[in-house]
Amino acid sequence: MKRAPGRLFGRRAPLEPGAAGRQAAVQLYHVSKSYTAGQYALRDVSLEFRRGELVFLTGPSGAGKTSLLKLIFAAERPSEGQILVLGRNAPRLGPAATPPLRRRIGVVFQDFKLLPRRTVEENVALALEVVGAPRRDTRAKVFAILKQLGLQHRRFHHPLSLSGGEQQRVAIARALVNEPEILLADEPTGNLDPELTFEIMDLIARTATRGTTVIVATHDHNIVERYGKRCVRLEAGRIVEDAPAHGTGP
Amino acid sequence: MTRSVAQLLAFLRAALRGISASPLTSGVAIATIGVSLVLVGAFALLVANMQRLLDDFGDALHVTAYLEDGLSEDHQRQLAATAATVEGVTSVRLVSKQEALERFRGGVGRGAALLEGLSENPLPASLEIGLAPEHRSAAGLARVSGSLDGLPGIQELTSGQDWVEGYLRAIALVRGVGWGLALILALATLLIVANTIRLAVLSRRDELEILALVGASRAYVGTPFLIEGLIQGAAGGALALLLLYAVFRLVLPGFEFGLELLLGGVEPRFFTLGEAVWLLGVGAGLGLFGAGAALVSESRP
C-alpha cells in the first residue's frame, strides 16, 4: 500500500529537511502575510535561520519585522507559504500542540510584558510554572538566571520599582530560564538609554554562543554594525538584503 | 506533596487572587447567586414541608360509610363484612348511633348542652374503613369508595379524597412554579457568572497574553477561571443557606397562622444536611458552568 507523502501511520510527520535543513532552527518557504485584502505585511519571504546563529532583522517601521517574529512563535498564521520551526510545521499546529512549541522559544519585547503585581522572581518563574516544573527546581533555576543577569538582589521587587534596563533584563531572564532553542527579541532596546542598549544586547548575543538561535528585530544600525552578524533587511514586507556575518563582534 | 496537588493549589491561589483583584464584581456575582438560590430554596423547602403534611395526613386517611337508619344489626355487620373484602381495606369498624352521639358530645365540649333537648339520636351509624398504606392516596380512596357506593344500606360515603386531590394540586402548582422560577433564575445566574468571568478575563488580558507567550496550555490558563466560578457559585449557595436559615429561625415563627393554614399541624423543618449540600452543589455547578461558557465565548476568534 502506498503511503501518502508526509504521513506516517496516519499522523502527520515532520517534513523531511534537506542537509542544510537538519541544522536549521527556522525555515520559511515563500511566506506571505496579509491582514487586509491586497495589503501585505510580508510578501514571498524565504529564509533559513541556523541553530546557534545570531541574526538581525532590520528595516523601517512597518517593514514586517514583528509580523515575521509572530509567525515564528505561532502567534499568527501565514496567508501563504510554509514555516518549519524546530522541525514542526508551525501554522498547522492545533491549540494543544502550539504551547509545547512555544516553550522551546523565548520571546523578549520592547515593552517588556511583565506582570506588575508579581515580583521579579514570580515573573521569571512563570515560564517554568506553565510546564509544571517542581517548585524547588523552579526557585533554584530562577535564582541562577537572575544571578547570571545580576538581578538576584532584586528578586522580591515588583517590576515597576525597577529601571527600564532592569525590567528588560527580567524579561530576558524569563525568556531564557527555560533554556529555549530559539530566542526572539522584538526591538529589545527600543525603550532603553543608549548606555543600557549594548549591555542588554550583549546579554542577548551571548545566548547564541550557547547554541540558541537568536533573532533580533531592530532598526538601530549601531547595534547591527557593532556585532557584525548576519543581517536580513526587510522593506514593505520583502527581503531586500540578506548580508552574511562579517565581523567578530561580541 | 505530589505535583498535581501542588498544581491544584497554584490554580486555587490564582483563582483567589482573581477574586480579590475585583472584589466588587465578585461580591455582586455571589450576592446574585445567593438571592437566586434563596428563592429556589424557599420553594424547595415549601414543597418538602407540604409533602410531609401529606405523608403525615395519609396515615389518618380512611373512608366513612354512613348507614341508613333502621338497619338491623345483622345487616350492619353484613355490610362491614362486605367492606372488609374490598381490595386495599385493612380494617372495618362499626360505629353505632350511640357511639357516634358519645363522640359528638365529647367533641363539642360545653355545647353538649344543646343535645339535651333532642327527643331522639339524629346521628347515623357508620363504618370506619381503614386502608393499607399503599392505598392511602386520592386514587386509593376513590377506588374503595367506588366499590362500596350503591350498596343497599349505605346512605353516604365520605373520605378525604377531595382534600387530598386539592392539596396534591397545590403541591404540584408550587413545585411547577418553583421549577419555572429555578430555570429562569438558573439562566440569569449563568449569565451573571459568565459576565463576571468574562470581565475577569478582559481585565487580565495582559496576563493571559504573557501566559500564552511562555507556552501555557489552554487548561493552565482556563482552570483558575473555572475555579473562580466554582468558588463564587459555592459562596452564593452558602449565602442562600444562611439567609434561608435566618428567615426560618427568626421570621417564620411570626407567621404562625399562615403556616397553620398551609401546613396544618406539621412542624416546619429546615433542609437536611444532604439537601443543604445539594443546594451548595447547585450553586457551585452554576458557577462552574457559567465560567466555562465565558471561557468558550472568549476563546472564539
Interface residues (C-beta under 8 A of the other chain):
Chain A: F73 A75 P95 A96 P99 P100 L101 R102 R103 R104 I105 V107 K113 L114 L115 R117 L126 A127 E129 V130 V131 G132 P134 R135 R174 N178
Chain B: R3 A6 Q7 A10 A21 D206 E207 E209 I210 L211 A212 L213 V214 G215 A216 S217 R218 Y220
